[in-house]
Amino acid sequence: MKKTKINYNFLLAFAFLGACASPHRVEPNITPMSETHSLVGADEKILKAQPSGHYKSEASHTSLIWRVGHLGLSNYTARLNKISADLDFNSAEPEKSSVVAQIDPLSVATGIESFDKEIGEKIFENKPIVFKSTKLIPIGATKAKMIGDLEFHGATKPVELIVTFNGGTIYPFSTKHAIGFSAHGYFKRSDFGVTQYIPLVSDEVEIFIEVEFIKK
């Protein structure tokens, strides 16, 4: 019988699209910092003290990390570098806040330039990646479940993120006010029509977002 050659680059490429719902999923060995301890933190009083209004993400302090189970051996991890987000923030009634984020599908960063291009152009097909929040449900003084529509790979599906408010301050080298958040969630890549190599590469992706917003 002729053996099939597996392109392991393509196995890893589907990382952005999968990590947690498979019944055979190997539990990640890294717990999100926001669920245990954190380098930052704020309480409800600090949240309420922040000025409401329109905010824009600050590129040099915004990141999206993704990881996926690979062959049951590792939680393969990389990131998307170019993110632009707009936040309408309501500190008095945080559940009325909303966010829209756009991600450059060609900004994949795995540490291997040729692999980045392969994922961005062949897997993501250089199609828009857009997230629009639709509902914010408080689950703590500074934490909420954010539900929104994710447009990816030509499909739009609802996803959920757990969002934590980290704090606010005046940037030290400007007079602009800044606020920061962490977010964590999962979604199935198969929901967006990408099913190759399941379960060798897990169906669900785990994402971690860190973002600082500047008031406009």
N, C-alpha and C positions, 0 to 999 in steps of 0.2 A: 504493500500500500504506500502510495506517495505521501510523504509527510508535508503538512502545511506549515509554511514559514510564517511565524507571527511577528508582526512589526511592533516591537515593544514601545517604540516612540508613540505609536498611535494608542497603545494601551494607556500610557500615562497622559496622553492628550485629553482623554475624556475625564481627567481629574476634576476640572471645573464643574462638571456636570453630575457629580454623584458622591454620597458617603454614609447614609445612615439607616435607611428603611428596610433593607434586605433582611429577611429572617436569619440569614447566616452572617450578618454583619459582625466584624470584629470590632469591639468597642475601642475607640481611640484611647490612647494612654496619656493624653494631655487634656486636662480639664480647663475649660475657659476661665481665664483669670477672674472675670466678673462674677463667677459662681463660687469662688473660694476667697481670694484676696485680690487686692488691686494696688497699683502704684498711685492711683488717684481715687477720689471719692468725694461725695457731697451729700448733704441732707436736704430735706424739703425746704427749710428756711433759705438755704443758698439758691435753690431752684427758683423759688418765688421772687428772689431779689434780682434776678436777671432781667434786663430790658426786653420787652416783647418787640417783634418786628421782623423784617426780612433779613436773612443771613445768607452768606455765600461760603462754600467750603474753601478752606485754605489748602492749596495743593500740596505744599511741602510737608504738611502734617495730617495728611489723609491717606489711608491705605485700605486695601481689600485683600485679605489673605484667604486662599481656598485650599482645601485638602480633601483627599479621597483615599479610600482603602484600595491598595494595589496588591493583588494575589494573596491577600491575607498576611502580607509580610511587612507592610509599612503604611503609614498615613502620608502619602505623597503630598508635598506642600509647595505652593508657589503663590504668585500674587498678580493682580492687575494694577498697573501703575497710574493710569490716567483716569481720574474720577472728577466729575464736576457735579456739585449738588447745591440745590437751593432749598432753604428752610424758611417756612413761615412759622415763627415761634410765638407761642402764647404762654407766658409764664404763669398767669393767673389761672388759666384753664388749659393745662398742657395737653389734654386729650383733643383739643381743637387745633393743635399744631399739625403741620403736614410737610412732606419733603418730596422732592423730585430729584433723581440722580441719573446721570448719564455716564456710561463707562465705555472707554475706547476698546473695542474687541481686539485691536492690534497691539495693545499695551501689555500683553502677557509677559511675565518675567519668571522664567524657570532657572535662570543662570546659564542657559545654553541658547545662544542667539538663534541658531537654526531651528531649534525646537520651538522657540517662541513664535517664529514666523509660521511654522507648520500648524501650530494650534490656532493662531489668530486667523490665518487665511484659509486653511483647509477644514478645520473643525468648527470654528466660530463663523466661518465664511464671511468675515468682515461685516456681519450684520449688526445693527444697533443693539446695545444692551441698555435698557432703560427700566428704572424702578420708580413707581409712583405710589405713594402711600394712600390708602383709602380709609383706614380706621386706626385709632390709637386707643388701646385699652389699658388703663393704669393697673399695675399689679404690685405696686409698692410706692413708697414716697418718691423715689427717683428712678423707678423702673416701669416699663410698659411693654405690652405686646403690640408691635406694629404690623398691621396687615396691609399688603399692597399688591399691585400688579407688576409682575416682572416680564418684560418683553425680552425674549432671548431666542436666537436661532429661528426667527420667523414665527414664533408662537408667543402668546401672552397668557400667563397663568398666575393665580394668586400664590403668594408665599408669605411666611410669617418670620419676623425677627424679634428677638428680645433686645430692647434698647435700654441702656443705662445712661443717665445724665451724670457726667463726671465733675462738672464745675464750670465756673466762669471767671474771667479776669480781664484787665486791660493789658493788651500785648505790651511787653516792656520796651519795644523799639517803635511804638506808634501810639496813637491816642484811640485806637479802635478797640471796641469791646469784642471779646471772643468767648464762645462757649464750646464745650467738648462732650462727645458721646462715644460710647462703645456699643456695638451690636453683634449679635451672634444668631445663626440660624442654619437650617438645612433645606434642601429641596431636591426632588428627583429629576435627574437629567432625562429620564424616559418621558416625563411629562412634556418635554420640549422636543421630542422626536429623535433623541440621540440614545440609541440602545445597544450600539456595538460593544462587544466584549463583556457584557454583563454575564455572570457575576465576577469575572476575573478582575474587572475594575468595577467597584461598587456603584449601585444605581444612584445613590444620593451624595450630594456634595455638602460639605460643611464650610461655612463662611464666617470670617471674623472681620469686622469693620471698625476702624478707628478714624474719627473725623473731628476736626476743629472747624468751627464756623465763625466768620467775621461779620459783624453787623454792618449793614449798608445804610 
